[in-house]
Amino acid sequence: MTNPSELPGRRGPLEGEPARLHPAVLGVWLLQSLLPLVVLTFIALPVAFLFLGFVALTAGTRYLRFRWRLEPDALVIDEGLLIRKRRVIRRERIQSVDLERGIPHRIFGVVEVRIEAIGAGGTEGKLDAVAPALADEIRSVLLAKAPGRSRSTSRSAAVGVADGVDGAGDSEPGEGGAGEGAEELAGVSGGGTTSSGLEQVRTVVPVERLVTAGLTGGRVGIAAAIVGFLFQSIPEAWWTDGLGMVLESGPDPTSIVGLRVLLVLALFALLAGFFLSVVGTVFTHWDFTLSEGPDTLAVRRGLFTEHRDTVPYRRIQAVLVEENLVRRILGLGLVRVVVAGRIDAGGNEGTDLLLPIGNRDEIYSLARDVVGVEGEGPPELRRMPWRARSRRYIRALVAALLVAGVVLAVLRFRGDPLAWEWVIGVFGAVILPGMALAEGAYRGLGWADLGDYIVVREGVLNRRTSFLRTDRLQVLETTANPFQRMAGLASLQLRVARPMMAFSPRSLDMGGEDAARWREDLGTRVRFRPSS
């Protein structure tokens, strides 16, 4: 089906002529209402027919009333029947244009365009269905190069794009499993360059790496979430009767056989968690492709719902390299970005993710390229003073004493004879891993001042290395709680423009004088350097 506004010889919406959405949007809207329609069919067939008629009527009315056009300085969207709305999105306020294509869109061969503006509470403008070629053109026009928007200081503009760096290392650009539809959505042509000729594929993450990401990531909590949902949804009597049946027919949980059964069940639950983690990661990041352009980074991902997310360089405030304990042992990690004004950066999976998994050389090379830090691999960081290590050892000691004290109190409350071997055993079981974590937490701290760029690091279970440019700093402040003041330590908070829930880089447990001196030095540099 062809949109009348796209016929030859007629002005289109990109030239200011109001146009409707692609007619296939009617099918998309109907398919998106399919689930409640199926449910109503089993409940009451007449109600289902009434619901279908209502959906068809509202979809037709919405289609007839919806108009959009692109003016020289703004995107204009008109919609509504009883309440007429006109949304004007200034082009200079547009920070990202993302393309999505779920199953209904793929059935009808269309793409959804999402426009996000600075300061908005989410998606500011949405075109539910346009032709793939037009969607790619809309994205190119709205994100066209403007003064001050390119990353002139980024090393990858001169090296990564020009030389065609392939960060995957074991996969050719364009490989993956999304097929021809994904290539059409991304506009990728031969040689790894998009149809616009301005973006070049840097990294394609193969499926085997996504499986590794699922096994080593934090998605195991999906299993707990599903179990919690079932507990909330299924009537309590079902759980009570079912559990009673198991207890009556099964072995005594306190016996050896019962403990073995519980151990097997726990093992199955653990395996189910890993399975769900792998499936969720693969489905979410299927055919994950990172492309570089002069003004933006583009991420394509997704199996059932294909996404193409846009990250403008000018909106990137910080680059984060995250390495949890398991991935750090294996030499792996991921790369995220903090994007100014992106409200849903933490809630909309993948919008702030540049690389879901990669080896240490890949992730640090990508992080350096995005912010323009010269060099290879992890940067050399300055260590925190020995007092920062002592603080962490004291915490581990206090935690072990508290746990041992709780065990001692329980024994006294029950009137049992004091079993000092239990108290000492519990103390040792807590203090030994506690000391190891304390040492790891101290070794994870560090900072570096590279002139135009700052690098700070913290964390032990999830080590986070933050790269940011000094001209992105918004607020500098030193904080010191009573325990830090006793040790002569302080933390330097490096505030950047970010969503409310996003991570804010900081240099934790510096020497108090060093933190104050660095704060003043950075403040002077930020004050007298124009923002790029």
Buried (B, 14 or more C-beta within 10 A) or exposed (E): EEBEBBEEEEEBBBEEEBBBBBBBBBBBBBBBBEEEBEEBBEEEEEEBEEBBEEBBEEBEEBBEBBBBBBEEEBBBBBBEEEEEEEBEBEBEBBBBBBBBBBEBBBEBBBBBBBBBBBEBEEBBBBBBBBBBEBBBBBBBEBBEEEEEBBBEBBBBBEEBBEEBBBBBEEBEBBBBEBEEBBBBBBBBEEEBBBBBEBBBBBBBBBBEBBBBBBBBBEBBEBBEEEEEEEEEEEEEEEEEEEEEEEEEEEBEEEEEEBEEBBEEEEEEEEEBBBBBBBBBBBBBBBBBBBBBBBBBBBBBBBBEBBBBBBBBBBBBBBBBBBBBBEBBEBEBBBBBBBBBBBBBBBEBBBBBBBBBBBBBBBBBBBBBBBBBBEEEEBBEBEEBBEBBBBBBBEBBBEBBEEBBEEBBEEBEEEEEEEEEEBBEEBBEEBBEEBBEBBBBBBBBBBBBBBEBBBBBBBBBEBBBBBBBBBBBBEEBBBEBEEEBEEBEBBBBBBBBBBBEEBBBBBBBBBBBEBBBEBBEEBBEBBEEEEEB
